[in-house]
Amino acid sequence: MANKRNLKKDIQSIFSELLVECYTLSYIFPQIDIAKVDAIATSIIEKSDNFVKRAGKPDGKDNPAIVKAYYKKLYKDVANTVSVFIEDINTLKSK
């Protein structure tokens, strides 16, 4: 298993890049609705905090198989959430 600290940093890095992308688009394309940008940004921040908290508290600390399954699910959830946010950001840009 990777270091929890590095995992948390990676999660923060990924979600901060999404946040930067969101606000950069609103700066480059002034016709984008700011309320939608703020809603997506708020959701990004909430999900980021949620994943960082989840990374620090695995289930079944005594059983390595349970911990491994927990982190696999966490990675999958992060990847799915990031892809959803990328789609949301792309829909902002396409309008």
Secondary structure, DSSP 4 states (H G I P E B T S, - for coil): ---HHHHHHHHHHHHHHHHHHHHHHHHH-TTS-HHHHHHHHHHHHHHHHHHHHHHH--S-TT-HHHHHHHHHHHHHHHHHHHHHHHHHHHHHHH-
